[in-house]
Amino acid sequence: MYTLKKSLGQHFLKDDNICRKIVAALQQHLFSQLLEVGPGGGALTKYLLELNGVDFKAVELDEEKISYLLAEFPGLSGKLIHQNFLEIDKPFNGKFTVVGNFPYNISTQILFRILEWKDAVECMVGMFQKEVAQRVAAGKGSKVYGVTSVLVQAFFDVEYLFDVHERCFQPPPKVKSGVIRLLPRRERLLMKGDKDFFLLVKTAFNQRRKTLRNPLKGLFDAATLENEIFNKRAEQLSAEQFAGLSFKMK
């Protein structure tokens, strides 16, 4: 067997029905290359290995889990990447799909890694702490709408798929979980550039209770700051509006 390591944020799925729902969500969109992040005890992996015509890889940091997975699932031989997901190179050439019951302690970092690979990731189905999943999917004006919401939605369409109860895990986490799906936007947003856009969004939300004119005064000239859009707060702007605003930056 294996031990659970709190330091790695390990809460392993034990509910086969949830695993099947995740796989079903994956299969709604065609793919030929698939990366699982954090297979852990293999609850989801065993279903992923059954997918026909798919080049499958899994990345796992915990050496003990690597040994367990190889013993339990011989079909994983040659398919495991023993590294930190946040440090690996792109695992495939061409487009690929990402799936996982993501470690909650690095879930936001995982999303930013997906954004780094946005031109290659054709779909992501992932389990997050429910409040993180809701934040990613939130629309403008929501109390939980923020930096992560805007940056992810600028490049992906986000769909909140379903809740997952604490009892579906071993050990049960102290929070509820949610599964979301990311698909590349049908039409790429036009923006000044990724770097400028990221800076704009992060700076805007630094003082989310104030109107945009306050946090953004260093990024725009005085004449531009007279525009009425700067009377709004960051949470009132969509990803599309932020993208348009980026062209007016100094």
C-alpha positions in Angstrom: 0.0 0.0 0.0 1.0 3.6 0.3 0.9 6.5 2.8 -0.7 9.9 2.4 1.5 12.9 2.6 -0.2 16.1 3.8 2.9 18.1 2.7 1.9 17.3 -0.9 -1.8 18.1 -0.4 -2.7 14.4 -1.0 -6.5 13.6 -0.9 -7.1 10.6 -3.1 -10.3 9.9 -4.9 -12.0 6.6 -3.9 -15.4 7.1 -5.6 -15.5 5.2 -8.9 -18.7 7.1 -10.0 -16.8 10.4 -9.9 -13.9 8.9 -11.8 -16.2 7.7 -14.5 -17.9 11.2 -14.7 -14.5 12.8 -15.2 -13.6 10.4 -17.9 -17.0 11.0 -19.6 -16.4 14.7 -19.5 -13.0 14.2 -21.1 -14.5 12.0 -23.9 -16.9 14.7 -25.0 -13.9 16.2 -26.9 -11.6 14.2 -29.1 -7.9 13.9 -28.1 -5.0 11.6 -28.8 -2.5 12.8 -26.2 -3.4 12.9 -22.5 -1.5 14.0 -19.4 -2.7 13.1 -15.9 -1.4 15.3 -13.1 -0.9 13.6 -9.7 -2.3 10.1 -10.3 -1.7 9.3 -6.6 -3.3 5.9 -5.8 -4.5 5.4 -9.4 -8.3 5.7 -8.9 -8.7 7.8 -12.1 -5.6 6.3 -13.8 -7.1 2.8 -14.1 -9.9 4.3 -16.3 -7.6 6.5 -18.3 -5.4 3.5 -19.2 -8.5 1.8 -20.8 -8.9 4.6 -23.4 -8.1 3.3 -26.8 -5.8 5.1 -29.3 -4.5 7.6 -26.6 -0.9 8.4 -25.9 -1.1 8.6 -22.1 1.4 10.0 -19.6 1.1 10.8 -15.9 3.3 13.1 -13.8 3.8 12.2 -10.1 6.2 13.8 -7.6 5.9 11.2 -4.8 8.4 8.4 -5.3 6.4 6.0 -3.1 3.3 6.5 -5.3 5.5 5.8 -8.4 6.5 2.4 -7.0 2.9 1.6 -6.0 1.5 2.6 -9.4 4.0 0.6 -11.4 3.2 -2.5 -9.2 -0.5 -2.0 -9.4 -0.8 -1.0 -13.0 2.0 -2.6 -15.2 0.5 -0.8 -18.2 2.0 2.4 -16.8 5.6 1.3 -17.5 7.3 4.0 -19.5 4.4 6.4 -19.1 5.2 7.9 -15.7 7.1 11.2 -15.3 8.7 11.3 -11.8 8.8 15.1 -11.4 7.0 18.1 -10.1 4.4 19.1 -12.6 5.3 22.8 -12.2 8.8 22.1 -13.3 8.4 19.7 -16.3 8.8 20.5 -19.9 5.8 20.2 -22.2 5.1 16.4 -22.2 4.1 16.1 -25.8 4.7 17.6 -29.2 1.5 19.0 -30.6 -1.9 19.4 -28.9 -2.7 17.5 -25.7 -5.4 17.3 -23.0 -4.8 17.6 -19.2 -6.7 15.8 -16.4 -6.3 15.5 -12.7 -7.4 15.5 -9.2 -5.1 18.4 -8.6 -3.2 18.9 -5.3 -5.1 21.8 -3.6 -2.0 23.4 -2.2 -0.7 24.2 -5.8 -4.0 24.4 -7.7 -3.6 28.1 -8.7 0.0 27.4 -9.8 -1.3 24.5 -11.9 -3.7 26.9 -13.7 -0.9 29.3 -14.4 1.1 26.5 -15.9 -1.8 25.6 -18.1 -1.9 29.3 -19.2 1.9 29.0 -20.1 0.9 26.0 -22.3 -2.3 27.6 -23.7 -1.3 27.1 -27.3 -0.9 23.4 -26.8 -3.6 22.5 -24.3 -6.8 21.6 -26.2 -8.8 20.7 -23.1 -8.4 20.4 -19.3 -10.7 18.6 -16.9 -9.6 19.1 -13.4 -10.8 18.8 -9.8 -10.1 21.8 -7.5 -11.2 23.0 -4.1 -14.7 24.2 -4.8 -14.0 27.8 -4.1 -11.1 27.8 -6.5 -13.2 26.1 -9.2 -16.0 28.7 -8.6 -13.5 31.5 -8.8 -12.2 30.3 -12.2 -15.7 30.0 -13.6 -17.1 33.3 -12.0 -18.5 36.0 -14.2 -17.8 39.7 -13.8 -19.6 41.3 -10.9 -19.3 38.2 -8.7 -17.7 38.5 -5.3 -15.3 35.7 -6.2 -14.4 37.1 -9.6 -10.7 38.1 -9.7 -7.3 37.8 -11.3 -7.5 34.0 -11.9 -11.0 34.4 -13.4 -10.0 37.0 -15.9 -6.6 35.5 -16.9 -8.1 32.0 -17.5 -11.2 33.3 -19.2 -9.1 35.4 -21.6 -7.8 32.2 -23.2 -10.3 29.5 -22.3 -14.1 28.9 -22.0 -14.7 27.7 -18.5 -17.5 25.3 -17.6 -18.2 24.3 -14.0 -19.2 20.6 -14.3 -20.2 19.2 -10.9 -19.5 19.3 -7.1 -17.7 16.5 -5.4 -18.4 15.6 -1.7 -15.7 15.2 0.9 -16.7 11.6 1.4 -15.5 10.8 -2.1 -11.9 11.1 -0.9 -9.5 9.4 1.4 -8.8 11.1 3.7 -11.8 13.4 3.4 -10.7 17.0 2.9 -12.2 19.8 5.1 -13.5 21.5 2.0 -15.9 20.6 -0.9 -14.5 20.1 -4.4 -15.6 21.0 -7.9 -14.7 19.8 -11.4 -14.3 22.3 -14.2 -13.5 22.0 -17.9 -11.4 24.4 -19.9 -11.6 24.6 -23.7 -9.7 27.2 -25.8 -11.8 30.2 -26.7 -13.4 29.9 -30.1 -12.1 33.3 -31.0 -8.8 34.5 -29.5 -9.0 37.8 -27.7 -7.0 40.6 -29.2 -4.7 42.2 -26.6 -1.6 44.3 -26.6 0.4 41.3 -25.5 0.3 38.6 -22.9 2.8 40.4 -20.6 0.9 43.7 -20.7 -2.4 42.0 -20.2 -1.3 40.0 -17.2 0.2 43.2 -15.7 -2.9 45.2 -16.3 -5.2 42.6 -14.7 -3.0 41.9 -11.7 -2.5 45.7 -11.0 -6.3 46.4 -11.4 -7.2 43.8 -8.7 -4.5 45.0 -6.3 -7.1 47.5 -5.0 -10.3 45.9 -6.1 -12.5 48.1 -3.8 -11.3 51.2 -5.5 -12.1 52.5 -9.0 -9.6 51.6 -11.7 -8.2 55.1 -11.9 -6.4 54.5 -8.6 -4.5 51.3 -9.1 -3.9 51.9 -12.8 -2.7 55.5 -12.8 0.9 54.3 -13.4 0.0 52.3 -16.5 -2.0 55.0 -18.5 -1.4 58.6 -19.3 -3.6 61.3 -17.7 -5.7 61.9 -20.8 -6.6 58.2 -21.1 -7.5 58.0 -17.4 -10.3 60.5 -18.0 -12.2 57.8 -19.8 -15.3 56.7 -17.9 -14.3 53.1 -17.9 -11.8 54.1 -15.1 -14.8 54.9 -12.9 -15.5 51.2 -12.7 -13.9 48.7 -10.3 -11.9 45.7 -11.6 -14.6 43.2 -10.8 -16.9 45.1 -13.2 -14.8 44.4 -16.3 -14.9 41.3 -18.4 -11.8 39.7 -19.9 -12.8 41.2 -23.2 -12.9 44.7 -21.7 -9.5 44.2 -20.1 -8.1 43.0 -23.4 -9.4 46.1 -25.2 -8.1 48.4 -22.4 -4.6 46.9 -22.8 -4.1 48.7 -26.1 -4.3 52.0 -24.4 -1.5 51.3 -21.9 1.6 53.5 -22.0 
